[in-house]
Amino acid sequence: MRSAFRRAVSGVRWYVRELMDESAYERHVAHVRRDHPDAAVPNRRDFERMRTDRQEADPRQGFRCC
């Protein structure tokens, strides 16, 4: 019973993180380490700034209100 509850909570946690794109940084770090081992891995703050700048520069993203 307890392990089923833990699996359910883990699944919900994974789903929410994917829905909110919270795991994007971990995916980016894994990509950099795998495909570009000599490149520096940005910290979380720099990654979020690069991501926001890229989204704002893309006209397909639309107007960002906040």
N, CA, C and O atoms as a Tripos MOL2 file, in Angstrom:
@<TRIPOS>MOLECULE
protein
  264   263    66     0     0
PROTEIN
NO_CHARGES

@<TRIPOS>ATOM
      1 N           0.8150   -1.1890    0.0000 N.3       1 MET1
      2 CA          0.0000    0.0000    0.0000 C.3       1 MET1
      3 C           0.8600    1.2540    0.0000 C.2       1 MET1
      4 O           0.6020    2.2020   -0.7420 O.2       1 MET1
      5 N           1.8740    1.2450    0.8350 N.am      2 ARG2
      6 CA          2.7390    2.4070    0.9540 C.3       2 ARG2
      7 C           3.5430    2.6310   -0.3240 C.2       2 ARG2
      8 O           3.7180    3.7730   -0.7510 O.2       2 ARG2
      9 N           4.0340    1.5550   -0.9360 N.am      3 SER3
     10 CA          4.8110    1.7220   -2.1630 C.3       3 SER3
     11 C           3.9280    2.1960   -3.3180 C.2       3 SER3
     12 O           4.3890    2.9510   -4.1740 O.2       3 SER3
     13 N           2.6860    1.7710   -3.3530 N.am      4 ALA4
     14 CA          1.7650    2.2450   -4.3820 C.3       4 ALA4
     15 C           1.5010    3.7380   -4.2040 C.2       4 ALA4
     16 O           1.4160    4.4770   -5.1860 O.2       4 ALA4
     17 N           1.3730    4.1770   -2.9700 N.am      5 PHE5
     18 CA          1.1770    5.5970   -2.6940 C.3       5 PHE5
     19 C           2.4070    6.4010   -3.1220 C.2       5 PHE5
     20 O           2.2800    7.4680   -3.7210 O.2       5 PHE5
     21 N           3.5850    5.8870   -2.8130 N.am      6 ARG6
     22 CA          4.8190    6.5690   -3.2050 C.3       6 ARG6
     23 C           4.9510    6.6460   -4.7180 C.2       6 ARG6
     24 O           5.3740    7.6730   -5.2500 O.2       6 ARG6
     25 N           4.5950    5.5820   -5.4120 N.am      7 ARG7
     26 CA          4.6450    5.6090   -6.8760 C.3       7 ARG7
     27 C           3.6610    6.6200   -7.4300 C.2       7 ARG7
     28 O           3.9670    7.3290   -8.3880 O.2       7 ARG7
     29 N           2.4910    6.6900   -6.8360 N.am      8 ALA8
     30 CA          1.4870    7.6550   -7.2920 C.3       8 ALA8
     31 C           1.9710    9.0890   -7.0660 C.2       8 ALA8
     32 O           1.8380    9.9370   -7.9480 O.2       8 ALA8
     33 N           2.5250    9.3540   -5.8980 N.am      9 VAL9
     34 CA          3.0430   10.6940   -5.6050 C.3       9 VAL9
     35 C           4.1960   11.0290   -6.5320 C.2       9 VAL9
     36 O           4.3040   12.1560   -7.0140 O.2       9 VAL9
     37 N           5.0510   10.0620   -6.7800 N.am     10 SER10
     38 CA          6.1720   10.2710   -7.6940 C.3      10 SER10
     39 C           5.6830   10.5690   -9.1040 C.2      10 SER10
     40 O           6.2300   11.4380   -9.7830 O.2      10 SER10
     41 N           4.6740    9.8630   -9.5380 N.am     11 GLY11
     42 CA          4.1140   10.0930  -10.8660 C.3      11 GLY11
     43 C           3.4780   11.4600  -10.9940 C.2      11 GLY11
     44 O           3.6350   12.1290  -12.0150 O.2      11 GLY11
     45 N           2.7580   11.8800   -9.9600 N.am     12 VAL12
     46 CA          2.1390   13.2060   -9.9700 C.3      12 VAL12
     47 C           3.2240   14.2740   -9.9690 C.2      12 VAL12
     48 O           3.1280   15.2660  -10.6920 O.2      12 VAL12
     49 N           4.2500   14.0700   -9.1610 N.am     13 ARG13
     50 CA          5.3570   15.0340   -9.1140 C.3      13 ARG13
     51 C           6.0140   15.1490  -10.4740 C.2      13 ARG13
     52 O           6.2720   16.2620  -10.9330 O.2      13 ARG13
     53 N           6.2960   14.0280  -11.1360 N.am     14 TRP14
     54 CA          6.9040   14.0470  -12.4690 C.3      14 TRP14
     55 C           6.0040   14.7930  -13.4580 C.2      14 TRP14
     56 O           6.4810   15.6190  -14.2350 O.2      14 TRP14
     57 N           4.7170   14.5020  -13.4250 N.am     15 TYR15
     58 CA          3.7750   15.1140  -14.3490 C.3      15 TYR15
     59 C           3.7400   16.6320  -14.1750 C.2      15 TYR15
     60 O           3.7700   17.3710  -15.1590 O.2      15 TYR15
     61 N           3.6780   17.0940  -12.9370 N.am     16 VAL16
     62 CA          3.6190   18.5310  -12.6800 C.3      16 VAL16
     63 C           4.9120   19.2030  -13.1120 C.2      16 VAL16
     64 O           4.8810   20.2860  -13.6960 O.2      16 VAL16
     65 N           6.0600   18.5680  -12.8310 N.am     17 ARG17
     66 CA          7.3410   19.1470  -13.2550 C.3      17 ARG17
     67 C           7.4240   19.2450  -14.7730 C.2      17 ARG17
     68 O           7.9210   20.2420  -15.2970 O.2      17 ARG17
     69 N           6.9520   18.2380  -15.4830 N.am     18 GLU18
     70 CA          6.9600   18.2820  -16.9440 C.3      18 GLU18
     71 C           5.9650   19.3080  -17.4660 C.2      18 GLU18
     72 O           6.2580   20.0250  -18.4230 O.2      18 GLU18
     73 N           4.8080   19.3820  -16.8550 N.am     19 LEU19
     74 CA          3.7870   20.3370  -17.2730 C.3      19 LEU19
     75 C           4.2750   21.7720  -17.1090 C.2      19 LEU19
     76 O           4.0280   22.6110  -17.9750 O.2      19 LEU19
     77 N           4.9520   22.0580  -16.0260 N.am     20 MET20
     78 CA          5.4470   23.4000  -15.7530 C.3      20 MET20
     79 C           6.8330   23.6300  -16.3670 C.2      20 MET20
     80 O           7.3930   24.7180  -16.2350 O.2      20 MET20
     81 N           7.3800   22.6340  -17.0240 N.am     21 ASP21
     82 CA          8.7030   22.6760  -17.6590 C.3      21 ASP21
     83 C           9.8100   22.9470  -16.6430 C.2      21 ASP21
     84 O          10.8200   23.5800  -16.9500 O.2      21 ASP21
     85 N           9.5960   22.4600  -15.4480 N.am     22 GLU22
     86 CA         10.5690   22.6200  -14.3780 C.3      22 GLU22
     87 C          11.8190   21.7700  -14.6230 C.2      22 GLU22
     88 O          12.8920   22.0950  -14.1150 O.2      22 GLU22
     89 N          11.6950   20.7120  -15.3770 N.am     23 SER23
     90 CA         12.8230   19.8270  -15.6270 C.3      23 SER23
     91 C          13.6520   20.2480  -16.8310 C.2      23 SER23
     92 O          14.5700   19.5230  -17.2160 O.2      23 SER23
     93 N          13.3630   21.3870  -17.4350 N.am     24 ALA24
     94 CA         14.1050   21.8410  -18.6140 C.3      24 ALA24
     95 C          15.5790   22.0490  -18.2950 C.2      24 ALA24
     96 O          16.4390   21.7290  -19.1160 O.2      24 ALA24
     97 N          15.8770   22.5750  -17.1240 N.am     25 TYR25
     98 CA         17.2740   22.8060  -16.7560 C.3      25 TYR25
     99 C          18.0360   21.4840  -16.6470 C.2      25 TYR25
    100 O          19.1560   21.3750  -17.1450 O.2      25 TYR25
    101 N          17.4430   20.4870  -16.0040 N.am     26 GLU26
    102 CA         18.1180   19.1920  -15.8880 C.3      26 GLU26
    103 C          18.3550   18.5670  -17.2550 C.2      26 GLU26
    104 O          19.4090   17.9790  -17.4950 O.2      26 GLU26
    105 N          17.3710   18.6910  -18.1610 N.am     27 ARG27
    106 CA         17.5540   18.1760  -19.5210 C.3      27 ARG27
    107 C          18.6680   18.9180  -20.2480 C.2      27 ARG27
    108 O          19.4510   18.3090  -20.9780 O.2      27 ARG27
    109 N          18.7410   20.2270  -20.0510 N.am     28 HIS28
    110 CA         19.7870   21.0190  -20.7040 C.3      28 HIS28
    111 C          21.1670   20.6380  -20.1700 C.2      28 HIS28
    112 O          22.1110   20.4950  -20.9470 O.2      28 HIS28
    113 N          21.2910   20.4750  -18.8770 N.am     29 VAL29
    114 CA         22.5720   20.0830  -18.2790 C.3      29 VAL29
    115 C          23.0070   18.7190  -18.8140 C.2      29 VAL29
    116 O          24.1750   18.5280  -19.1540 O.2      29 VAL29
    117 N          22.0750   17.7800  -18.8880 N.am     30 ALA30
    118 CA         22.4040   16.4510  -19.4170 C.3      30 ALA30
    119 C          22.8500   16.5500  -20.8790 C.2      30 ALA30
    120 O          23.7960   15.8760  -21.2900 O.2      30 ALA30
    121 N          22.1700   17.3890  -21.6600 N.am     31 HIS31
    122 CA         22.5360   17.5740  -23.0700 C.3      31 HIS31
    123 C          23.9420   18.1650  -23.1960 C.2      31 HIS31
    124 O          24.7490   17.6800  -23.9900 O.2      31 HIS31
    125 N          24.2370   19.2010  -22.4250 N.am     32 VAL32
    126 CA         25.5580   19.8400  -22.5080 C.3      32 VAL32
    127 C          26.6430   18.8620  -22.1020 C.2      32 VAL32
    128 O          27.6710   18.7670  -22.7720 O.2      32 VAL32
    129 N          26.4350   18.1500  -21.0390 N.am     33 ARG33
    130 CA         27.4610   17.1980  -20.5780 C.3      33 ARG33
    131 C          27.6570   16.0440  -21.5470 C.2      33 ARG33
    132 O          28.7720   15.5430  -21.7000 O.2      33 ARG33
    133 N          26.5790   15.6160  -22.2020 N.am     34 ARG34
    134 CA         26.6660   14.5000  -23.1320 C.3      34 ARG34
    135 C          27.2500   14.9240  -24.4870 C.2      34 ARG34
    136 O          28.1510   14.2680  -25.0100 O.2      34 ARG34
    137 N          26.7350   16.0180  -25.0500 N.am     35 ASP35
    138 CA         27.0940   16.3960  -26.4130 C.3      35 ASP35
    139 C          28.2030   17.4330  -26.5110 C.2      35 ASP35
    140 O          28.8410   17.5560  -27.5560 O.2      35 ASP35
    141 N          28.4390   18.1730  -25.4480 N.am     36 HIS36
    142 CA         29.4580   19.2200  -25.4500 C.3      36 HIS36
    143 C          30.2610   19.1420  -24.1510 C.2      36 HIS36
    144 O          30.1550   20.0330  -23.3080 O.2      36 HIS36
    145 N          31.0590   18.0880  -23.9810 N.am     37 PRO37
    146 CA         31.7150   17.8770  -22.6850 C.3      37 PRO37
    147 C          32.7070   18.9800  -22.3030 C.2      37 PRO37
    148 O          32.9980   19.1480  -21.1180 O.2      37 PRO37
    149 N          33.2320   19.7330  -23.2690 N.am     38 ASP38
    150 CA         34.1910   20.7900  -22.9500 C.3      38 ASP38
    151 C          33.5220   22.1250  -22.6490 C.2      38 ASP38
    152 O          34.1810   23.0480  -22.1720 O.2      38 ASP38
    153 N          32.2330   22.2430  -22.9170 N.am     39 ALA39
    154 CA         31.5220   23.5020  -22.6890 C.3      39 ALA39
    155 C          31.1780   23.6570  -21.2090 C.2      39 ALA39
    156 O          30.9670   22.6830  -20.4860 O.2      39 ALA39
    157 N          31.1300   24.9080  -20.7950 N.am     40 ALA40
    158 CA         30.7440   25.1980  -19.4120 C.3      40 ALA40
    159 C          29.2260   25.0580  -19.2670 C.2      40 ALA40
    160 O          28.4640   25.4770  -20.1380 O.2      40 ALA40
    161 N          28.8180   24.4780  -18.1810 N.am     41 VAL41
    162 CA         27.3890   24.3120  -17.9070 C.3      41 VAL41
    163 C          26.9010   25.5640  -17.1850 C.2      41 VAL41
    164 O          27.4340   25.9140  -16.1320 O.2      41 VAL41
    165 N          25.8890   26.2460  -17.7400 N.am     42 PRO42
    166 CA         25.4070   27.4580  -17.0650 C.3      42 PRO42
    167 C          24.6790   27.1070  -15.7700 C.2      42 PRO42
    168 O          24.1110   26.0240  -15.6290 O.2      42 PRO42
    169 N          24.7110   28.0460  -14.8330 N.am     43 ASN43
    170 CA         23.9430   27.8120  -13.6140 C.3      43 ASN43
    171 C          22.4590   28.0270  -13.9200 C.2      43 ASN43
    172 O          22.1040   28.4680  -15.0130 O.2      43 ASN43
    173 N          21.6130   27.7210  -12.9690 N.am     44 ARG44
    174 CA         20.1620   27.7670  -13.1900 C.3      44 ARG44
    175 C          19.6890   29.1700  -13.5710 C.2      44 ARG44
    176 O          18.8500   29.3320  -14.4570 O.2      44 ARG44
    177 N          20.2280   30.1670  -12.9040 N.am     45 ARG45
    178 CA         19.8110   31.5410  -13.1720 C.3      45 ARG45
    179 C          20.1770   31.9680  -14.5980 C.2      45 ARG45
    180 O          19.3580   32.5610  -15.3000 O.2      45 ARG45
    181 N          21.4030   31.6660  -15.0210 N.am     46 ASP46
    182 CA         21.8260   32.0110  -16.3840 C.3      46 ASP46
    183 C          21.0020   31.2590  -17.4230 C.2      46 ASP46
    184 O          20.6520   31.8100  -18.4670 O.2      46 ASP46
    185 N          20.6960   29.9980  -17.1300 N.am     47 PHE47
    186 CA         19.8770   29.2090  -18.0540 C.3      47 PHE47
    187 C          18.4910   29.8270  -18.2150 C.2      47 PHE47
    188 O          17.9950   29.9590  -19.3340 O.2      47 PHE47
    189 N          17.8730   30.2000  -17.1160 N.am     48 GLU48
    190 CA         16.5290   30.7960  -17.1860 C.3      48 GLU48
    191 C          16.5670   32.1320  -17.9240 C.2      48 GLU48
    192 O          15.6320   32.4500  -18.6590 O.2      48 GLU48
    193 N          17.6290   32.9210  -17.7440 N.am     49 ARG49
    194 CA         17.7520   34.1890  -18.4490 C.3      49 ARG49
    195 C          17.9000   33.9470  -19.9500 C.2      49 ARG49
    196 O          17.2560   34.6290  -20.7470 O.2      49 ARG49
    197 N          18.7450   32.9790  -20.3520 N.am     50 MET50
    198 CA         18.9130   32.6540  -21.7770 C.3      50 MET50
    199 C          17.5950   32.1610  -22.3660 C.2      50 MET50
    200 O          17.2340   32.5210  -23.4870 O.2      50 MET50
    201 N          16.8960   31.3550  -21.6220 N.am     51 ARG51
    202 CA         15.6240   30.8050  -22.0890 C.3      51 ARG51
    203 C          14.5740   31.8990  -22.2760 C.2      51 ARG51
    204 O          13.8510   31.9080  -23.2730 O.2      51 ARG51
    205 N          14.4940   32.8130  -21.3230 N.am     52 THR52
    206 CA         13.5480   33.9200  -21.4230 C.3      52 THR52
    207 C          13.9040   34.8290  -22.5950 C.2      52 THR52
    208 O          13.0270   35.2420  -23.3530 O.2      52 THR52
    209 N          15.1810   35.1380  -22.7420 N.am     53 ASP53
    210 CA         15.6050   35.9850  -23.8670 C.3      53 ASP53
    211 C          15.2720   35.3360  -25.2030 C.2      53 ASP53
    212 O          14.8180   36.0120  -26.1260 O.2      53 ASP53
    213 N          15.4920   34.0470  -25.3110 N.am     54 ARG54
    214 CA         15.2000   33.3180  -26.5470 C.3      54 ARG54
    215 C          13.6900   33.3150  -26.8320 C.2      54 ARG54
    216 O          13.2830   33.4630  -27.9840 O.2      54 ARG54
    217 N          12.8780   33.1530  -25.8160 N.am     55 GLN55
    218 CA         11.4260   33.1620  -26.0040 C.3      55 GLN55
    219 C          10.9310   34.5440  -26.4120 C.2      55 GLN55
    220 O          10.0470   34.6580  -27.2610 O.2      55 GLN55
    221 N          11.4850   35.5810  -25.8230 N.am     56 GLU56
    222 CA         11.0490   36.9280  -26.1540 C.3      56 GLU56
    223 C          11.4880   37.3460  -27.5550 C.2      56 GLU56
    224 O          10.8180   38.1580  -28.1930 O.2      56 GLU56
    225 N          12.5990   36.8050  -28.0400 N.am     57 ALA57
    226 CA         13.1010   37.1530  -29.3630 C.3      57 ALA57
    227 C          12.3550   36.4200  -30.4720 C.2      57 ALA57
    228 O          12.4280   36.8180  -31.6350 O.2      57 ALA57
    229 N          11.6470   35.3670  -30.1310 N.am     58 ASP58
    230 CA         10.9490   34.5610  -31.1290 C.3      58 ASP58
    231 C           9.5620   35.1490  -31.3820 C.2      58 ASP58
    232 O           8.7340   35.1720  -30.4710 O.2      58 ASP58
    233 N           9.2910   35.6270  -32.6030 N.am     59 PRO59
    234 CA          7.9810   36.2370  -32.8690 C.3      59 PRO59
    235 C           6.8160   35.2480  -32.7860 C.2      59 PRO59
    236 O           5.6690   35.6680  -32.6350 O.2      59 PRO59
    237 N           7.0850   33.9680  -32.8800 N.am     60 ARG60
    238 CA          6.0210   32.9690  -32.7770 C.3      60 ARG60
    239 C           5.5110   32.8170  -31.3550 C.2      60 ARG60
    240 O           4.4180   32.2930  -31.1390 O.2      60 ARG60
    241 N           6.2880   33.2670  -30.3900 N.am     61 GLN61
    242 CA          5.8960   33.1250  -28.9830 C.3      61 GLN61
    243 C           4.7950   34.1120  -28.6090 C.2      61 GLN61
    244 O           4.0670   33.8840  -27.6420 O.2      61 GLN61
    245 N           4.6630   35.1870  -29.3480 N.am     62 GLY62
    246 CA          3.6390   36.1640  -29.0440 C.3      62 GLY62
    247 C           4.1050   37.1610  -27.9960 C.2      62 GLY62
    248 O           5.2500   37.1270  -27.5470 O.2      62 GLY62
    249 N           3.2110   38.0300  -27.6240 N.am     63 PHE63
    250 CA          3.5250   39.0770  -26.6670 C.3      63 PHE63
    251 C           3.5830   38.5060  -25.2520 C.2      63 PHE63
    252 O           2.6990   37.7600  -24.8320 O.2      63 PHE63
    253 N           4.6230   38.8640  -24.5360 N.am     64 ARG64
    254 CA          4.7570   38.4260  -23.1480 C.3      64 ARG64
    255 C           4.2700   39.5510  -22.2430 C.2      64 ARG64
    256 O           4.8330   40.6460  -22.2480 O.2      64 ARG64
    257 N           3.2460   39.2850  -21.4840 N.am     65 CYS65
    258 CA          2.6180   40.3440  -20.6910 C.3      65 CYS65
    259 C           3.2760   40.5660  -19.3400 C.2      65 CYS65
    260 O           3.1920   41.6670  -18.7970 O.2      65 CYS65
    261 N           3.9310   39.5500  -18.7810 N.am     66 CYS66
    262 CA          4.4950   39.7400  -17.4470 C.3      66 CYS66
    263 C           5.7530   38.9270  -17.2690 C.2      66 CYS66
    264 O           6.3670   38.9640  -16.2030 O.2      66 CYS66
@<TRIPOS>BOND
     1     1     2 1
     2     2     3 1
     3     3     4 2
     4     3     5 am
     5     5     6 1
     6     6     7 1
     7     7     8 2
     8     7     9 am
     9     9    10 1
    10    10    11 1
    11    11    12 2
    12    11    13 am
    13    13    14 1
    14    14    15 1
    15    15    16 2
    16    15    17 am
    17    17    18 1
    18    18    19 1
    19    19    20 2
    20    19    21 am
    21    21    22 1
    22    22    23 1
    23    23    24 2
    24    23    25 am
    25    25    26 1
    26    26    27 1
    27    27    28 2
    28    27    29 am
    29    29    30 1
    30    30    31 1
    31    31    32 2
    32    31    33 am
    33    33    34 1
    34    34    35 1
    35    35    36 2
    36    35    37 am
    37    37    38 1
    38    38    39 1
    39    39    40 2
    40    39    41 am
    41    41    42 1
    42    42    43 1
    43    43    44 2
    44    43    45 am
    45    45    46 1
    46    46    47 1
    47    47    48 2
    48    47    49 am
    49    49    50 1
    50    50    51 1
    51    51    52 2
    52    51    53 am
    53    53    54 1
    54    54    55 1
    55    55    56 2
    56    55    57 am
    57    57    58 1
    58    58    59 1
    59    59    60 2
    60    59    61 am
    61    61    62 1
    62    62    63 1
    63    63    64 2
    64    63    65 am
    65    65    66 1
    66    66    67 1
    67    67    68 2
    68    67    69 am
    69    69    70 1
    70    70    71 1
    71    71    72 2
    72    71    73 am
    73    73    74 1
    74    74    75 1
    75    75    76 2
    76    75    77 am
    77    77    78 1
    78    78    79 1
    79    79    80 2
    80    79    81 am
    81    81    82 1
    82    82    83 1
    83    83    84 2
    84    83    85 am
    85    85    86 1
    86    86    87 1
    87    87    88 2
    88    87    89 am
    89    89    90 1
    90    90    91 1
    91    91    92 2
    92    91    93 am
    93    93    94 1
    94    94    95 1
    95    95    96 2
    96    95    97 am
    97    97    98 1
    98    98    99 1
    99    99   100 2
   100    99   101 am
   101   101   102 1
   102   102   103 1
   103   103   104 2
   104   103   105 am
   105   105   106 1
   106   106   107 1
   107   107   108 2
   108   107   109 am
   109   109   110 1
   110   110   111 1
   111   111   112 2
   112   111   113 am
   113   113   114 1
   114   114   115 1
   115   115   116 2
   116   115   117 am
   117   117   118 1
   118   118   119 1
   119   119   120 2
   120   119   121 am
   121   121   122 1
   122   122   123 1
   123   123   124 2
   124   123   125 am
   125   125   126 1
   126   126   127 1
   127   127   128 2
   128   127   129 am
   129   129   130 1
   130   130   131 1
   131   131   132 2
   132   131   133 am
   133   133   134 1
   134   134   135 1
   135   135   136 2
   136   135   137 am
   137   137   138 1
   138   138   139 1
   139   139   140 2
   140   139   141 am
   141   141   142 1
   142   142   143 1
   143   143   144 2
   144   143   145 am
   145   145   146 1
   146   146   147 1
   147   147   148 2
   148   147   149 am
   149   149   150 1
   150   150   151 1
   151   151   152 2
   152   151   153 am
   153   153   154 1
   154   154   155 1
   155   155   156 2
   156   155   157 am
   157   157   158 1
   158   158   159 1
   159   159   160 2
   160   159   161 am
   161   161   162 1
   162   162   163 1
   163   163   164 2
   164   163   165 am
   165   165   166 1
   166   166   167 1
   167   167   168 2
   168   167   169 am
   169   169   170 1
   170   170   171 1
   171   171   172 2
   172   171   173 am
   173   173   174 1
   174   174   175 1
   175   175   176 2
   176   175   177 am
   177   177   178 1
   178   178   179 1
   179   179   180 2
   180   179   181 am
   181   181   182 1
   182   182   183 1
   183   183   184 2
   184   183   185 am
   185   185   186 1
   186   186   187 1
   187   187   188 2
   188   187   189 am
   189   189   190 1
   190   190   191 1
   191   191   192 2
   192   191   193 am
   193   193   194 1
   194   194   195 1
   195   195   196 2
   196   195   197 am
   197   197   198 1
   198   198   199 1
   199   199   200 2
   200   199   201 am
   201   201   202 1
   202   202   203 1
   203   203   204 2
   204   203   205 am
   205   205   206 1
   206   206   207 1
   207   207   208 2
   208   207   209 am
   209   209   210 1
   210   210   211 1
   211   211   212 2
   212   211   213 am
   213   213   214 1
   214   214   215 1
   215   215   216 2
   216   215   217 am
   217   217   218 1
   218   218   219 1
   219   219   220 2
   220   219   221 am
   221   221   222 1
   222   222   223 1
   223   223   224 2
   224   223   225 am
   225   225   226 1
   226   226   227 1
   227   227   228 2
   228   227   229 am
   229   229   230 1
   230   230   231 1
   231   231   232 2
   232   231   233 am
   233   233   234 1
   234   234   235 1
   235   235   236 2
   236   235   237 am
   237   237   238 1
   238   238   239 1
   239   239   240 2
   240   239   241 am
   241   241   242 1
   242   242   243 1
   243   243   244 2
   244   243   245 am
   245   245   246 1
   246   246   247 1
   247   247   248 2
   248   247   249 am
   249   249   250 1
   250   250   251 1
   251   251   252 2
   252   251   253 am
   253   253   254 1
   254   254   255 1
   255   255   256 2
   256   255   257 am
   257   257   258 1
   258   258   259 1
   259   259   260 2
   260   259   261 am
   261   261   262 1
   262   262   263 1
   263   263   264 2
@<TRIPOS>SUBSTRUCTURE
     1 MET1         2 RESIDUE 1 A MET
     2 ARG2         6 RESIDUE 1 A ARG
     3 SER3        10 RESIDUE 1 A SER
     4 ALA4        14 RESIDUE 1 A ALA
     5 PHE5        18 RESIDUE 1 A PHE
     6 ARG6        22 RESIDUE 1 A ARG
     7 ARG7        26 RESIDUE 1 A ARG
     8 ALA8        30 RESIDUE 1 A ALA
     9 VAL9        34 RESIDUE 1 A VAL
    10 SER10       38 RESIDUE 1 A SER
    11 GLY11       42 RESIDUE 1 A GLY
    12 VAL12       46 RESIDUE 1 A VAL
    13 ARG13       50 RESIDUE 1 A ARG
    14 TRP14       54 RESIDUE 1 A TRP
    15 TYR15       58 RESIDUE 1 A TYR
    16 VAL16       62 RESIDUE 1 A VAL
    17 ARG17       66 RESIDUE 1 A ARG
    18 GLU18       70 RESIDUE 1 A GLU
    19 LEU19       74 RESIDUE 1 A LEU
    20 MET20       78 RESIDUE 1 A MET
    21 ASP21       82 RESIDUE 1 A ASP
    22 GLU22       86 RESIDUE 1 A GLU
    23 SER23       90 RESIDUE 1 A SER
    24 ALA24       94 RESIDUE 1 A ALA
    25 TYR25       98 RESIDUE 1 A TYR
    26 GLU26      102 RESIDUE 1 A GLU
    27 ARG27      106 RESIDUE 1 A ARG
    28 HIS28      110 RESIDUE 1 A HIS
    29 VAL29      114 RESIDUE 1 A VAL
    30 ALA30      118 RESIDUE 1 A ALA
    31 HIS31      122 RESIDUE 1 A HIS
    32 VAL32      126 RESIDUE 1 A VAL
    33 ARG33      130 RESIDUE 1 A ARG
    34 ARG34      134 RESIDUE 1 A ARG
    35 ASP35      138 RESIDUE 1 A ASP
    36 HIS36      142 RESIDUE 1 A HIS
    37 PRO37      146 RESIDUE 1 A PRO
    38 ASP38      150 RESIDUE 1 A ASP
    39 ALA39      154 RESIDUE 1 A ALA
    40 ALA40      158 RESIDUE 1 A ALA
    41 VAL41      162 RESIDUE 1 A VAL
    42 PRO42      166 RESIDUE 1 A PRO
    43 ASN43      170 RESIDUE 1 A ASN
    44 ARG44      174 RESIDUE 1 A ARG
    45 ARG45      178 RESIDUE 1 A ARG
    46 ASP46      182 RESIDUE 1 A ASP
    47 PHE47      186 RESIDUE 1 A PHE
    48 GLU48      190 RESIDUE 1 A GLU
    49 ARG49      194 RESIDUE 1 A ARG
    50 MET50      198 RESIDUE 1 A MET
    51 ARG51      202 RESIDUE 1 A ARG
    52 THR52      206 RESIDUE 1 A THR
    53 ASP53      210 RESIDUE 1 A ASP
    54 ARG54      214 RESIDUE 1 A ARG
    55 GLN55      218 RESIDUE 1 A GLN
    56 GLU56      222 RESIDUE 1 A GLU
    57 ALA57      226 RESIDUE 1 A ALA
    58 ASP58      230 RESIDUE 1 A ASP
    59 PRO59      234 RESIDUE 1 A PRO
    60 ARG60      238 RESIDUE 1 A ARG
    61 GLN61      242 RESIDUE 1 A GLN
    62 GLY62      246 RESIDUE 1 A GLY
    63 PHE63      250 RESIDUE 1 A PHE
    64 ARG64      254 RESIDUE 1 A ARG
    65 CYS65      258 RESIDUE 1 A CYS
    66 CYS66      262 RESIDUE 1 A CYS
